[in-house]
Amino acid sequence: MKLFSVTALATAVLISASGCRPAELPDSVSAYEKNVMATHREESTAGVGFIRRTEGANLKVSTCSRRNEVMWDFENKRHNWAGLRSTSLQIVYFWNGNIWPPTHLPPEFERSRSVVIFFDGNFVRFYDYAQNSGGYFMKYWQN
């Protein structure tokens, strides 16, 4: 009887897990933007991929960290954000000097001035709406 119960429980867990969808980009990201994020490869240097380079406002991601990481300069201060483990799917927006999850964007959020960053297993994908550019970086360390 115990074996049957354990088998039934394991089957139920597997069936429910197969119905889960991994993190997906929000519907506001167009097919064109998704295509750019999938086809335009960028090279990282020393484990850092630059998304935006402007005077005093660099936005970069780590490509060899154990966590999903974003680093940026805002108002003459350096900031770091670390999310889930590097093997986890995660989507964030960079806007107004902060990192925001898509489910908690503030009411005054302006997509045209934001960057969407998608940590996707072996890749870090991004689209910068202000610069109208995007691409992806390969990750070199996962743990």
Backbone as a chain_set.jsonl record, in Angstrom:
{"seq": "MKLFSVTALATAVLISASGCRPAELPDSVSAYEKNVMATHREESTAGVGFIRRTEGANLKVSTCSRRNEVMWDFENKRHNWAGLRSTSLQIVYFWNGNIWPPTHLPPEFERSRSVVIFFDGNFVRFYDYAQNSGGYFMKYWQN", "coords": {"N": [[0.826, -1.198, 0.0], [1.991, 1.237, 0.769], [3.887, 1.574, -1.239], [2.247, 1.949, -3.467], [1.034, 4.376, -2.743], [3.231, 6.144, -2.691], [4.044, 5.964, -5.361], [1.761, 6.963, -6.659], [1.734, 9.572, -5.654], [4.177, 10.562, -6.651], [3.659, 10.414, -9.415], [1.555, 12.258, -9.619], [2.894, 14.634, -8.944], [4.757, 14.825, -11.05], [3.027, 15.076, -13.253], [1.743, 17.509, -12.662], [3.942, 19.221, -12.691], [4.746, 19.126, -15.342], [2.893, 20.698, -16.564], [3.576, 23.277, -15.943], [4.828, 26.419, -16.992], [7.918, 27.758, -18.101], [9.645, 30.815, -17.15], [8.557, 33.476, -19.1], [8.925, 36.0, -21.588], [7.255, 39.13, -21.198], [4.092, 39.997, -22.794], [4.309, 42.514, -23.834], [6.756, 42.696, -25.04], [7.791, 42.753, -28.257], [7.633, 40.657, -31.255], [9.727, 41.29, -32.992], [11.598, 42.447, -31.197], [12.099, 40.231, -29.539], [13.294, 38.592, -31.44], [15.661, 40.029, -32.004], [16.865, 39.788, -29.517], [17.432, 37.124, -29.567], [19.129, 36.642, -31.708], [21.258, 38.456, -32.016], [24.354, 38.37, -31.111], [26.402, 39.387, -28.461], [29.644, 40.174, -27.189], [31.135, 39.448, -24.1], [33.399, 40.888, -21.713], [35.909, 39.861, -19.623], [34.041, 38.583, -17.964], [31.942, 40.374, -17.84], [29.171, 41.833, -19.316], [28.366, 44.516, -21.313], [25.479, 46.377, -21.464], [24.48, 48.953, -21.766], [26.323, 51.804, -22.439], [26.987, 54.791, -21.32], [27.838, 58.204, -20.563], [28.664, 58.193, -17.301], [26.581, 56.409, -16.687], [26.555, 53.462, -16.811], [25.328, 50.243, -17.691], [25.407, 46.946, -16.897], [25.868, 43.337, -17.058], [26.627, 40.342, -15.268], [28.415, 37.643, -16.587], [29.542, 35.41, -15.607], [28.793, 34.484, -13.054], [27.477, 33.09, -10.011], [24.944, 33.811, -9.563], [22.116, 35.537, -11.026], [23.039, 38.577, -12.1], [23.101, 42.153, -12.048], [24.711, 45.201, -12.705], [25.054, 48.693, -12.197], [25.457, 52.247, -12.783], [24.166, 55.059, -11.169], [23.133, 58.283, -10.591], [25.745, 59.054, -9.797], [26.516, 56.907, -8.184], [27.414, 53.532, -7.556], [25.63, 50.566, -8.172], [24.43, 47.309, -7.301], [22.7, 44.34, -8.14], [21.451, 41.23, -7.255], [19.949, 38.303, -8.292], [18.119, 35.323, -8.696], [19.578, 31.967, -8.683], [22.122, 31.308, -11.135], [21.313, 29.416, -13.006], [18.62, 29.634, -13.117], [15.593, 30.753, -14.655], [14.818, 34.135, -15.201], [13.249, 37.301, -15.285], [13.716, 40.753, -15.552], [13.218, 44.304, -15.314], [15.09, 47.209, -16.046], [14.804, 50.356, -14.912], [14.626, 53.8, -14.33], [16.822, 53.846, -12.589], [16.581, 51.555, -11.034], [15.99, 48.024, -10.431], [13.32, 46.089, -11.533], [10.822, 43.624, -11.103], [8.678, 42.13, -13.616], [6.098, 41.853, -12.644], [5.754, 43.753, -10.693], [5.877, 46.429, -11.538], [6.036, 49.985, -11.27], [3.271, 52.382, -11.311], [3.961, 54.643, -12.854], [5.764, 53.715, -14.692], [7.777, 53.735, -17.601], [8.077, 52.247, -20.546], [9.56, 52.959, -22.784], [11.906, 54.055, -21.859], [13.233, 52.039, -20.637], [15.008, 48.931, -19.916], [14.735, 45.607, -20.761], [15.688, 42.641, -19.23], [16.566, 39.338, -19.605], [17.26, 36.518, -18.018], [18.285, 33.536, -19.069], [18.936, 30.602, -18.587], [21.636, 29.457, -20.17], [22.162, 31.914, -21.246], [22.155, 35.547, -21.268], [19.76, 37.667, -22.097], [18.754, 40.743, -23.646], [16.968, 43.846, -24.138], [17.155, 47.13, -25.01], [15.097, 49.688, -24.794], [15.354, 52.465, -24.933], [17.68, 52.867, -26.444], [17.026, 51.393, -28.609], [18.041, 48.816, -29.176], [19.443, 45.519, -28.852], [20.28, 42.178, -27.71], [22.253, 39.273, -26.917], [24.201, 37.648, -24.362], [26.54, 35.059, -23.829], [26.566, 32.82, -21.074], [29.152, 31.905, -18.867], [29.608, 30.59, -16.522], [27.935, 28.48, -14.435], [26.134, 27.51, -11.6]], "CA": [[0.0, 0.0, 0.0], [2.886, 2.391, 0.799], [4.489, 1.721, -2.56], [1.221, 2.528, -4.323], [0.856, 5.779, -2.353], [4.402, 6.893, -3.131], [3.992, 6.008, -6.821], [0.681, 7.884, -7.03], [2.173, 10.929, -5.331], [5.216, 10.93, -7.615], [2.989, 10.621, -10.701], [0.811, 13.523, -9.534], [3.864, 15.731, -8.969], [5.289, 14.924, -12.408], [1.983, 15.584, -14.147], [1.535, 18.937, -12.406], [5.143, 19.956, -13.093], [4.822, 19.22, -16.798], [1.979, 21.74, -17.001], [4.143, 24.587, -15.612], [5.591, 27.051, -18.06], [9.049, 28.533, -17.578], [9.519, 32.271, -17.271], [8.441, 33.946, -20.478], [8.925, 37.446, -21.722], [5.901, 39.697, -21.207], [3.493, 40.232, -24.107], [4.708, 43.843, -24.324], [7.969, 42.539, -25.841], [7.319, 42.378, -29.595], [8.335, 39.573, -31.951], [10.986, 41.859, -33.486], [12.508, 42.58, -30.063], [12.488, 38.87, -29.158], [14.215, 38.117, -32.467], [16.951, 40.693, -31.77], [17.418, 39.197, -28.302], [17.826, 35.743, -29.846], [20.049, 36.498, -32.837], [22.363, 39.417, -32.017], [25.278, 37.982, -30.045], [27.365, 40.368, -27.966], [30.761, 39.557, -26.468], [31.444, 39.993, -22.781], [34.822, 41.035, -21.437], [36.253, 39.552, -18.231], [32.85, 38.197, -17.218], [30.99, 41.479, -17.773], [28.569, 42.209, -20.585], [27.829, 45.876, -21.281], [24.201, 46.585, -22.156], [24.408, 50.376, -22.105], [27.499, 52.577, -22.031], [26.814, 56.235, -21.485], [28.604, 58.979, -19.593], [28.201, 58.084, -15.918], [25.403, 55.564, -16.502], [26.783, 52.151, -17.411], [24.474, 49.14, -17.275], [26.107, 45.734, -17.309], [25.472, 42.092, -16.417], [27.698, 39.383, -15.062], [28.239, 36.436, -17.394], [30.231, 34.274, -14.971], [28.456, 34.548, -11.642], [26.573, 32.029, -9.538], [23.611, 34.41, -9.493], [21.765, 36.507, -12.058], [23.508, 39.84, -11.532], [23.113, 43.381, -12.837], [25.451, 46.293, -12.071], [24.808, 49.937, -12.913], [25.771, 53.523, -12.158], [23.01, 55.947, -11.182], [23.347, 59.447, -9.735], [27.128, 58.981, -9.314], [26.69, 55.804, -7.243], [27.385, 52.196, -8.157], [24.615, 49.696, -7.59], [24.449, 45.904, -7.691], [21.496, 43.565, -7.858], [21.633, 39.793, -7.464], [18.669, 37.612, -8.279], [18.12, 33.885, -8.474], [20.769, 31.243, -9.137], [22.386, 31.568, -12.556], [20.62, 28.441, -13.853], [17.19, 29.929, -13.064], [15.025, 31.741, -15.567], [14.364, 35.319, -14.484], [13.051, 38.492, -16.108], [13.672, 42.007, -14.802], [13.32, 45.555, -16.059], [15.886, 48.279, -15.471], [14.126, 51.622, -15.193], [14.74, 54.868, -13.338], [17.863, 53.54, -11.622], [16.236, 50.402, -10.207], [15.592, 46.765, -11.053], [11.915, 45.808, -11.235], [10.233, 42.429, -11.731], [7.551, 42.542, -14.462], [4.832, 41.821, -11.903], [5.696, 44.837, -9.714], [6.27, 47.7, -12.142], [5.274, 51.1, -10.708], [2.294, 52.954, -12.245], [4.577, 55.635, -13.742], [6.761, 53.03, -15.51], [7.82, 54.091, -19.027], [8.812, 51.21, -21.261], [10.459, 53.568, -23.76], [13.16, 54.406, -21.197], [13.639, 50.89, -19.837], [15.725, 47.802, -20.506], [14.272, 44.31, -20.263], [16.802, 41.691, -19.133], [16.011, 37.995, -19.471], [18.26, 35.507, -17.692], [17.701, 32.374, -19.728], [19.831, 29.451, -18.53], [22.99, 29.687, -20.666], [22.25, 33.221, -21.894], [21.535, 36.75, -20.716], [19.194, 38.379, -23.234], [18.335, 42.091, -23.243], [16.53, 44.803, -25.144], [17.19, 48.497, -24.49], [14.1, 50.454, -25.544], [15.837, 53.829, -25.149], [18.678, 52.811, -27.509], [16.449, 50.576, -29.677], [19.018, 47.78, -29.503], [19.403, 44.381, -27.943], [21.112, 41.042, -28.051], [22.446, 38.311, -25.839], [25.53, 37.247, -23.939], [26.681, 33.686, -23.349], [27.036, 32.677, -19.702], [30.291, 31.007, -18.803], [29.663, 29.89, -15.239], [26.636, 28.196, -13.842], [26.292, 26.662, -10.437]], "C": [[0.871, 1.264, 0.0], [3.498, 2.644, -0.567], [3.502, 2.358, -3.528], [1.044, 4.013, -4.019], [2.017, 6.64, -2.845], [4.398, 7.038, -4.648], [2.921, 6.995, -7.289], [1.081, 9.332, -6.779], [3.222, 11.413, -6.329], [4.621, 11.216, -8.984], [2.242, 11.956, -10.706], [1.754, 14.717, -9.61], [4.416, 15.911, -10.379], [4.264, 15.477, -13.384], [1.773, 17.076, -13.926], [2.738, 19.762, -12.834], [5.222, 20.106, -14.599], [3.887, 20.294, -17.343], [2.49, 23.147, -16.713], [4.936, 25.127, -16.797], [6.752, 27.814, -17.456], [8.787, 30.02, -17.746], [9.499, 32.662, -18.739], [8.472, 35.459, -20.481], [7.495, 37.959, -21.756], [5.405, 39.942, -22.629], [3.888, 41.59, -24.685], [5.996, 43.796, -25.137], [7.546, 41.983, -27.201], [8.138, 41.232, -30.18], [9.675, 40.06, -32.488], [12.018, 41.932, -32.364], [12.987, 41.214, -29.581], [13.489, 38.303, -30.162], [15.606, 38.732, -32.282], [17.632, 40.066, -30.563], [17.942, 37.782, -28.549], [18.934, 35.629, -30.877], [21.273, 37.413, -32.808], [23.305, 39.13, -30.845], [26.254, 39.108, -29.736], [28.458, 39.622, -27.21], [30.946, 40.24, -25.119], [32.96, 40.025, -22.603], [35.05, 40.803, -19.951], [35.014, 39.272, -17.388], [31.805, 39.281, -17.075], [30.49, 41.79, -19.175], [27.937, 43.582, -20.47], [26.556, 45.956, -22.106], [24.105, 48.022, -22.633], [25.65, 51.068, -21.564], [27.238, 54.039, -22.338], [27.61, 56.925, -20.388], [27.975, 58.872, -18.212], [27.004, 57.19, -15.697], [25.573, 54.227, -17.227], [25.81, 51.129, -16.836], [25.124, 47.875, -17.804], [25.591, 44.536, -16.527], [26.697, 41.211, -16.243], [27.402, 38.14, -15.889], [28.961, 35.237, -16.783], [30.022, 34.292, -13.459], [27.548, 33.38, -11.276], [25.137, 32.526, -9.423], [23.378, 35.268, -10.735], [22.105, 37.878, -11.475], [23.491, 40.975, -12.541], [23.864, 44.43, -12.02], [25.184, 47.556, -12.88], [25.264, 51.131, -12.09], [24.521, 54.393, -12.274], [23.255, 57.038, -10.152], [24.692, 59.354, -9.024], [27.354, 57.93, -8.233], [26.641, 54.487, -8.014], [26.387, 51.326, -7.403], [24.795, 48.284, -8.122], [23.117, 45.276, -7.32], [21.807, 42.11, -8.169], [20.284, 39.114, -7.31], [18.824, 36.139, -7.942], [19.435, 33.259, -8.912], [20.895, 31.391, -10.645], [21.695, 30.575, -13.491], [19.116, 28.701, -13.921], [16.778, 30.944, -14.117], [14.505, 32.916, -14.749], [14.291, 36.496, -15.439], [12.986, 39.7, -15.194], [13.697, 43.17, -15.788], [14.254, 46.482, -15.31], [15.201, 49.569, -15.888], [14.332, 52.566, -14.019], [15.728, 54.509, -12.218], [17.589, 52.366, -10.711], [15.94, 49.176, -11.064], [14.182, 46.44, -10.585], [11.51, 44.47, -11.848], [9.009, 42.85, -12.544], [6.215, 42.589, -13.727], [4.685, 42.981, -10.92], [6.194, 46.166, -10.292], [5.429, 48.831, -11.554], [4.314, 51.686, -11.741], [2.9, 53.937, -13.241], [5.643, 55.033, -14.666], [6.631, 53.424, -16.979], [8.694, 53.076, -19.748], [9.849, 51.808, -22.198], [11.807, 53.976, -23.17], [13.745, 53.239, -20.41], [14.491, 49.907, -20.636], [15.123, 46.538, -19.913], [15.471, 43.361, -20.317], [16.215, 40.332, -18.796], [17.164, 37.024, -19.235], [17.678, 34.164, -18.085], [18.691, 31.208, -19.744], [21.25, 29.783, -18.945], [23.205, 31.076, -21.244], [21.703, 34.321, -20.995], [21.07, 37.543, -21.927], [18.707, 39.749, -22.751], [17.806, 42.858, -24.442], [16.428, 46.165, -24.468], [16.251, 49.339, -25.344], [14.57, 51.871, -25.829], [16.835, 53.882, -26.309], [18.181, 52.04, -28.735], [17.449, 49.508, -30.156], [18.916, 46.653, -28.488], [20.332, 43.286, -28.398], [21.188, 40.061, -26.911], [23.923, 38.09, -25.574], [25.479, 35.788, -23.543], [27.098, 33.747, -21.886], [28.15, 31.645, -19.675], [30.406, 30.259, -17.499], [28.235, 29.692, -14.767], [26.854, 27.269, -12.674], [25.072, 26.765, -9.558]], "O": [[0.55, 2.242, -0.674], [3.613, 3.79, -1.003], [3.882, 3.216, -4.325], [0.918, 4.821, -4.939], [1.805, 7.739, -3.357], [4.711, 8.108, -5.17], [3.155, 7.773, -8.214], [0.801, 10.212, -7.593], [3.159, 12.55, -6.796], [5.036, 12.165, -9.649], [2.294, 12.696, -11.688], [1.445, 15.708, -10.272], [4.53, 17.041, -10.853], [4.612, 16.273, -14.256], [1.639, 17.831, -14.889], [2.575, 20.892, -13.295], [5.721, 21.119, -15.089], [4.07, 20.754, -18.47], [1.901, 24.119, -17.186], [5.618, 24.384, -17.504], [6.601, 28.451, -16.413], [7.828, 30.427, -18.402], [10.34, 32.217, -19.521], [8.096, 36.111, -19.507], [6.612, 37.288, -22.289], [6.203, 40.079, -23.557], [3.81, 41.793, -25.897], [6.305, 44.749, -25.852], [7.009, 40.878, -27.288], [9.2, 40.883, -29.663], [10.659, 39.322, -32.446], [13.169, 41.533, -32.544], [14.162, 41.056, -29.248], [14.43, 37.61, -29.774], [16.613, 38.033, -32.392], [18.842, 39.837, -30.581], [18.804, 37.302, -27.813], [19.621, 34.608, -30.92], [22.241, 37.153, -33.523], [23.077, 39.593, -29.727], [26.85, 39.701, -30.635], [28.212, 38.552, -26.654], [30.915, 41.467, -25.023], [33.696, 39.286, -23.257], [34.449, 41.478, -19.115], [34.946, 39.677, -16.227], [30.875, 39.142, -16.281], [31.277, 41.985, -20.101], [27.068, 43.797, -19.626], [26.552, 45.643, -23.297], [23.698, 48.283, -23.765], [25.988, 50.939, -20.387], [27.271, 54.459, -23.495], [28.006, 56.298, -19.406], [26.886, 59.395, -17.976], [26.442, 57.202, -14.602], [24.817, 53.908, -18.145], [25.506, 51.148, -15.643], [25.365, 47.743, -19.004], [24.964, 44.684, -15.478], [27.675, 41.325, -16.982], [26.276, 37.642, -15.894], [28.986, 34.162, -17.381], [30.968, 34.133, -12.688], [26.93, 32.764, -12.145], [24.22, 31.734, -9.208], [24.325, 35.672, -11.41], [21.525, 38.29, -10.471], [23.816, 40.798, -13.715], [23.682, 44.538, -10.808], [25.095, 47.502, -14.106], [25.434, 51.045, -10.874], [23.894, 54.46, -13.331], [23.547, 56.757, -8.99], [24.78, 59.546, -7.811], [28.291, 58.052, -7.444], [25.914, 54.355, -8.999], [26.313, 51.347, -6.175], [25.253, 48.084, -9.247], [22.494, 45.635, -6.32], [22.362, 41.797, -9.223], [19.571, 39.324, -6.328], [19.558, 35.763, -7.029], [20.306, 33.943, -9.451], [19.9, 31.577, -11.346], [21.511, 30.879, -14.67], [18.413, 28.056, -14.699], [17.521, 31.874, -14.428], [13.836, 32.728, -13.733], [15.157, 36.67, -16.296], [12.288, 39.682, -14.181], [14.134, 43.036, -16.931], [14.222, 46.542, -14.081], [15.039, 49.84, -17.078], [14.223, 52.169, -12.859], [15.499, 54.828, -11.051], [18.285, 52.187, -9.711], [15.674, 49.282, -12.262], [13.882, 46.506, -9.393], [11.827, 44.21, -13.009], [8.36, 43.836, -12.195], [5.3, 43.295, -14.151], [3.604, 43.178, -10.365], [6.859, 46.935, -9.598], [4.227, 48.658, -11.357], [4.525, 51.501, -12.94], [2.406, 54.055, -14.362], [6.35, 55.772, -15.35], [5.533, 53.447, -17.534], [9.913, 53.057, -19.572], [10.914, 51.22, -22.39], [12.755, 54.217, -23.917], [14.656, 53.429, -19.604], [14.665, 50.037, -21.848], [15.013, 46.415, -18.693], [16.177, 43.291, -21.323], [15.466, 40.185, -17.83], [17.946, 36.744, -20.143], [16.694, 33.709, -17.502], [19.225, 30.864, -20.799], [22.003, 30.343, -18.149], [24.308, 31.395, -21.687], [20.904, 34.074, -20.091], [21.89, 38.037, -22.7], [18.3, 39.902, -21.6], [18.138, 42.569, -25.592], [15.709, 46.331, -23.482], [16.571, 49.667, -26.486], [14.221, 52.432, -26.868], [16.835, 54.845, -27.076], [18.837, 52.035, -29.776], [17.669, 49.325, -31.353], [18.367, 46.826, -27.4], [21.082, 43.45, -29.36], [20.312, 40.015, -26.048], [24.774, 38.312, -26.435], [24.485, 35.329, -22.982], [27.883, 34.61, -21.493], [28.094, 30.636, -20.377], [31.241, 29.362, -17.384], [27.441, 30.632, -14.713], [27.665, 26.346, -12.745], [25.008, 26.117, -8.513]]}, "num_chains": 1, "name": "protein.A"}
